[in-house]
């Protein structure tokens, strides 16, 4: 039976110039928005992490998740994703346990490697050590949540005789993200689920999870806006999406290798398929196709607001998702199950 995946929202909390909002105002507005979205039936909310970004991309998703936990009662909270190798795994385990306790067990810890030279250098880490930092860190976090002593001696970490308190009453799932083949296969090997930010990576994950005899679970982010008039909406917000995408491109170009060209304008961004603009009917069809093709999907989430976009302006798209797309997807999946 295909379970009904949650339809959720994804936040990076960027606030580039010339935004007229202070970060205090932006954060308060987003927390109000999350509480309102929960009342509409939105099922999840996700927070990303990056550091030293000119537009204020949030460096503290766990802090924000803890604040959101106090404004909500049913919505699931998650990180998509934390840059685990940049963190001390014991501290990460403690902070994530606290969010889990504050939320009544509604929290999932999503983690990944990261890729920015600037971030790794600032935290005294080597990009070349990412895989071992990551896998050892995940093991330490799981040990920490067990309530038993952590004993982990590896290439990058040496932790012995430490007991983390308090432990989460309902340990978060550790969800692992990645795009490159080795990262996707690592998610299958050590994760409780896969954070997909590119749909084409899902088959690789499923094949790897099945080969390992693991029960696959997919949490699927979408680079799409959903609006009643998507062409008009894209004309309004496409430049915000362009800023978002070109920032990622710039960060990816920090290291050695052939640089990826920036996308020239919002129309090229849309035409190239990196972002999509859907009306409610198209969004419903695309979501259903994705779920029917990959019934292990448990969550599909969309950027709630784009960098520099006022929260009130983004609210209309959230309402379309909640009032038009979510009911249509739910009804179609129930009909599928009734036909079996």
VENBEL-V149190 format. One record per residue. N is the residue number from 1. RES is the residue in one small letter. D_FIRST is the distance of its C-alpha to the first C-alpha in whole Angstrom. Layout:
# VENBEL-V149190
{{N,RES,D_FIRST} {N,RES,D_FIRST}}
This chain:
# VENBEL-V149190
{{1,x,0} {2,x,4} {3,x,6} {4,x,9} {5,x,12} {6,x,15} {7,x,18} {8,x,21} {9,x,25} {10,x,27} {11,x,31} {12,x,33} {13,x,36} {14,x,39} {15,x,42} {16,x,44} {17,x,47} {18,x,49} {19,x,46} {20,x,48} {21,x,46} {22,x,47} {23,x,44} {24,x,44} {25,x,44} {26,x,41} {27,x,39} {28,x,40} {29,x,38} {30,x,35} {31,x,34} {32,x,35} {33,x,33} {34,x,30} {35,x,31} {36,x,31} {37,x,27} {38,x,26} {39,x,27} {40,x,25} {41,x,22} {42,x,22} {43,x,20} {44,x,21} {45,x,25} {46,x,26} {47,x,30} {48,x,31} {49,x,34} {50,x,37} {51,x,41} {52,x,44} {53,x,43} {54,x,46} {55,x,43} {56,x,42} {57,x,39} {58,x,38} {59,x,39} {60,x,37} {61,x,34} {62,x,33} {63,x,36} {64,x,35} {65,x,31} {66,x,33} {67,x,35} {68,x,32} {69,x,30} {70,x,33} {71,x,33} {72,x,29} {73,x,27} {74,x,23} {75,x,23} {76,x,22} {77,x,25} {78,x,25} {79,x,27} {80,x,27} {81,x,29} {82,x,32} {83,x,34} {84,x,34} {85,x,37} {86,x,39} {87,x,39} {88,x,40} {89,x,37} {90,x,38} {91,x,39} {92,x,36} {93,x,34} {94,x,36} {95,x,36} {96,x,32} {97,x,32} {98,x,34} {99,x,32} {100,x,29} {101,x,31} {102,x,32} {103,x,29} {104,x,28} {105,x,25} {106,x,24} {107,x,25} {108,x,23} {109,x,26} {110,x,26} {111,x,29} {112,x,30} {113,x,33} {114,x,35} {115,x,38} {116,x,41} {117,x,44} {118,x,45} {119,x,43} {120,x,43} {121,x,47} {122,x,47} {123,x,45} {124,x,47} {125,x,45} {126,x,45} {127,x,42} {128,x,42} {129,x,41} {130,x,38} {131,x,36} {132,x,38} {133,x,38} {134,x,34} {135,x,33} {136,x,36} {137,x,35} {138,x,31} {139,x,32} {140,x,35} {141,x,32} {142,x,30} {143,x,33} {144,x,35} {145,x,32} {146,x,32} {147,x,35} {148,x,37} {149,x,40} {150,x,39} {151,x,41} {152,x,40} {153,x,43} {154,x,42} {155,x,43} {156,x,43} {157,x,42} {158,x,44} {159,x,43} {160,x,44} {161,x,44} {162,x,43} {163,x,40} {164,x,39} {165,x,39} {166,x,37} {167,x,34} {168,x,30} {169,x,29} {170,x,25} {171,x,26} {172,x,24} {173,x,22} {174,x,24} {175,x,23} {176,x,25} {177,x,26} {178,x,27} {179,x,28} {180,x,30} {181,x,29} {182,x,30} {183,x,29} {184,x,25} {185,x,26} {186,x,27} {187,x,24} {188,x,22} {189,x,25} {190,x,26} {191,x,23} {192,x,20} {193,x,19} {194,x,20} {195,x,22} {196,x,22} {197,x,25} {198,x,25} {199,x,22} {200,x,23} {201,x,23} {202,x,19} {203,x,19} {204,x,22} {205,x,20} {206,x,17} {207,x,20} {208,x,22} {209,x,19} {210,x,18} {211,x,22} {212,x,22} {213,x,20} {214,x,18} {215,x,15} {216,x,15} {217,x,14} {218,x,16} {219,x,18} {220,x,19} {221,x,22} {222,x,23} {223,x,27} {224,x,27} {225,x,29} {226,x,27} {227,x,30} {228,x,31} {229,x,34} {230,x,33} {231,x,36} {232,x,38} {233,x,36} {234,x,36} {235,x,40} {236,x,40} {237,x,38} {238,x,38} {239,x,41} {240,x,39} {241,x,36} {242,x,39} {243,x,40} {244,x,37} {245,x,36} {246,x,40} {247,x,40} {248,x,38} {249,x,39} {250,x,43} {251,x,41} {252,x,40} {253,x,44} {254,x,45} {255,x,45} {256,x,47} {257,x,46} {258,x,46} {259,x,45} {260,x,42} {261,x,44} {262,x,43} {263,x,41} {264,x,44} {265,x,43} {266,x,40} {267,x,40} {268,x,40} {269,x,37} {270,x,35} {271,x,36} {272,x,35} {273,x,32} {274,x,32} {275,x,31} {276,x,29} {277,x,30} {278,x,27} {279,x,28} {280,x,25} {281,x,24} {282,x,24} {283,x,22} {284,x,19} {285,x,19} {286,x,19} {287,x,17} {288,x,14} {289,x,15} {290,x,15} {291,x,11} {292,x,11} {293,x,13} {294,x,12} {295,x,8} {296,x,10} {297,x,12} {298,x,13} {299,x,16} {300,x,18} {301,x,21} {302,x,25} {303,x,28} {304,x,29} {305,x,33} {306,x,35} {307,x,38} {308,x,41} {309,x,39} {310,x,40} {311,x,37} {312,x,38} {313,x,37} {314,x,34} {315,x,33} {316,x,32} {317,x,30} {318,x,28} {319,x,28} {320,x,27} {321,x,24} {322,x,23} {323,x,24} {324,x,23} {325,x,21} {326,x,18} {327,x,18} {328,x,18} {329,x,15} {330,x,13} {331,x,14} {332,x,13} {333,x,10} {334,x,10} {335,x,11} {336,x,9} {337,x,6} {338,x,10} {339,x,11} {340,x,9}}
